[in-house]
Amino acid sequence: MKEHIKLYTGSSIEVNRLASILEEQKITFIVKNPHESGRLAGFGTSGESVELFVLNSDIEKAQSVISDY
């Protein structure tokens, strides 16, 4: 089973930019946006935080990419 680790939490703009950088480096990621998921499901959530997850095996490379940003 693949395990994902939370790498970053921030605004959707920040997370989308970081996701774009990870994608350029061929690093697999998942973006979790509870506010958008709730909106699509028909209920709301508080807060605007979006989370960025990467595979456990990619965490060191991803942290390096993020710190360079």
Secondary structure, DSSP 8 states (H G I E B T S, - for coil): ---EEEEEEE-HHHHHHHHHHHHHTT--EEEE-HHHHHHHHT---S---EEEEEEGGGHHHHHHHHHH-
